[in-house]
Structures are given as C-alpha cells and as structure tokens.
Amino acid sequence: MARLCAWDGLARSDRLRGLLAYLIAESLAGRGAEIKAKTIGMDVYGYTVDELVERESVVRVDAGRLRRKLEEYYGAIGQDDAVRISLPKGRYTPTFEQSSPVTNNKYLEVGKTTHLTFGLWIIGSIIAFIIVTVLGFLYLEDAESGNAAQIATERTAIFDASPNRLRSINLAGVGRDLIFPALGPGQLEAAAVTFEEAIKADETYFGGHAGIAQVQAAVALLSPSRESAAKALESANASAALALQLAPKEAWSQSAVAWVNFANGDFEQARRQSKRALELKPNDPHIVEFDALISLYTGDFERVLIESKRMEMSIDGDPGYVFRNAAGSARYHLGDYTGAIEAFETAIALGAPVGPPTLAYLTAANAKLGRNTRAQKFAEQYVDTWPNARMDLVLKRLFGDPKYAEDVIEAMLKAGWSPSK
C-alpha cells in the first residue's frame, strides 16, 4: 500500500489514497465483507445520512477509478511486487494475492514466533480497541476543524516547493492511521513499511521517524526475547531522537519520545513528555491515544478518565473506541467494575473489535461483582476463540506495577480461565 500511495498515479489524489487505505484497514480488521457504498460515504467522505442517497454514485465512481489505477500500477511498475492488491468489480472488499515471497522489513521483524505474533496483535488491541477511520488523511481531518481551504493552500505550496516532502507527509499520515488498531502483526508491519517509504521520500520530514519509533517501541514491549527487544528498542531510541531533532516543537515528535521512554521503563519521563505533547496538540486523537496508554499502564487511572471525558466533549459526544476501552480498563483498576463493563459493552455495541483484552476485562469485572455465570461465559469464549492467548504474560509486560496485572489475572482464574501450556 505504501508503494501504491507513493506511485505517481495516486500520489496526487488524496481522495483515492484515502479510499484505498480505508478499504485495506477495514479488511485487515476482518470487516471487509461489511464494506458498502454507504459506509464508505459516511466514514471516508463524511457524508450525512441525508446526503448518502444523492452521493452514493460518487463512491461507485471513485471505486471504479481506484480499480483502474490498481490495474494500471500492477500492469507496469508494480508487476514484480510480492503482493498484488485488487478491487474486484461489484465489490468494495480488496483481495490480496501473494505472487512471490515477501522479504522481511528492516524496521520490523514479525512472524518469527507465535509469542511475538500474538504480542503484536495484543499491543494493538489493548492500545486501540478501535478502527480509526481514514478520513482522507490531512485534508478531511482538518476539514472537520474548518481549516480545509487553508490546508489545501499549504499543501499546494508544499507540492510546488517539494513534491517529495508532500509525498512523505501523505505517507506518514497513512502510517499514523494504520498504527490504530494494529489488529495483527501484518497491520503493524504495514505501518512500518509506510513510514519507511515516507522516510525514503524525504528523510528530513520528522513524521516518518516519529511513526517508526512508535512501531519499534511497541515491538520492543512485546518481544519474546531480551535480545530482540533490545534491538528494537535501540532502533526506537534512535528514530525518536531524530524526530525530536528535526521537529522539537511538534506534538508527534514529543509523543514518540514519550512512548519510547515508556518502553525503556522510564515511566516518569514518559508521563512528562506525553503531557508536553498534549500541550502542543490537545485535541489530536493520535496524541491523546498514546497518552491514555502511558497513563493506563503507569497506574494514572484518573488521568485516563479525565482525558477520555475531555475528548468526549471535544468531538461531538463520541470519544471513540480507544478512549471508551481505556476508560473501561481504568474504571476496573479503580474498583468501578460496573462502569468498566458498561464501557466495554458500549464500545462493542458501537462496533469496536473484540479481542483477548476485551474478554479478559469483562471476565475479571464480572467475577469481581460475583456474576459468576457471566464471568464463566466470557472465560469460555476467551479460551474457545484464543486458546493460546497469554493475557497474563502480556499484562505483566505492560503494567509498570505488576499488582495491576496480577489483579486481572487472579479474577480471570477465579472465573475458570487458565493459561495455555
């Protein structure tokens, strides 16, 4: 996808790149069959319900344009690509065909062990519990804040001065959206590849380095061996330092450094750096999401609830799945088990992906309330769906204070869950 977005045939079309990224993200999240023209109209183009009937044809036209662009790309420059992405006629679900072995990405080694594969899946699920809608990258994101015309002018100026810089900005925006939710190692790797392409396009643009740092730190946190964790962390430190050097006043640079500090075990510095990032860009969901993670896993549960509530008030009443689930976890650790269950179930009702972390907390919260039948039901669902998912190990790695992990694990064991051998 990174190569497609950097290709001249798509590089100047935010609209088609946004559509492509959305279709791929939804497919990776397991919702490819649910993609319809109406969902694209609302999620990608921001149409209201009243506008859908009138503008649904626009979606079909864009899908046709994207289909032809894919055919053009793979018929020429992309004919030797290891993976071919296509959009069958009459469908909005992309297909992925591997035509030759995929080489390992130099920034991210995944798939070597089942522990690392699951670990990468878990870090994304716990981080996110969300599908971040790809709203046409920078244009649609800023259109919501009323700055579309200004941003369009700035982007034109950037292109006139340096097409490679604009390409790097676009690719970094794609990678940033791919981090959440990392529902599998493939998605994190997709983000890493995209950031790599952004760096190739313009190595002086800080976003590529900030994004790579965040992915590398996530890998280090869940790596199955000290050697691989140390290697990933070394790369994360270097990438974060370069991002900060290139753009010290950018919130994303500060946030990347904060996340890397957390991976290094420097929790106090991670909190300070994350607060600094929020001061620079308080309503940027990406920045707030990482701040929620750092606050959650360092035991600052009240801050998670405060920031979740603030985001709820700042974006028209729905803070999104990340914040609902972070708030659910925080409420659990504050002893509000009923509130925790409500937060997770609300997120599920709104379409949030359900993974081992969700069922783990629902199992534990119900067990704490003495709802043994429901707790046992969630525990059985967990084991049936993810028999080898070691939430006990994952939580112990993520929480700075092991007592929080042990509390969840103890409640899960009480409900009948048992770790795989």
Buried (B, 14 or more C-beta within 10 A) or exposed (E): BBBBBBBEBBBEBBBBBBBBBBBBBBBBBEBBEEBEBBBBBBBBBBBEEEBBEEBBEBBEEBBEBBBEBBEBBBEEBBEEBEEBBEBEEEBBBBEEEEEEEEEEBEBBBBBEEEBBBBBBBBBBBBBBBBBBBBBBBBBBBBBEEEBBEEBBEBBEEBBEEBBBBBBBBBBBBBBBBBBBBBBBBBBBBBBBBBBBBBBBBBEBBBBBBBBBBBBBBBBBBBBBEEEBBEBBBEBBBBBBBBBBEBBEEBBBBBBBBBBBBBBBEBBEBBBEBBBBBBEBBBEBBBBBBBBBBBBBBBBBBEBBBBBBEBBBEEBEEEBBBBBBBBBBBBBBBBEBBEBBBBBBBBBBEEEBBBBBBBBBBBBBBBBBBEBEEBBBBBBBBBBEEBEEBBBBBBBBBBBBEEEBBBBBBEBBBBBBBEBEE
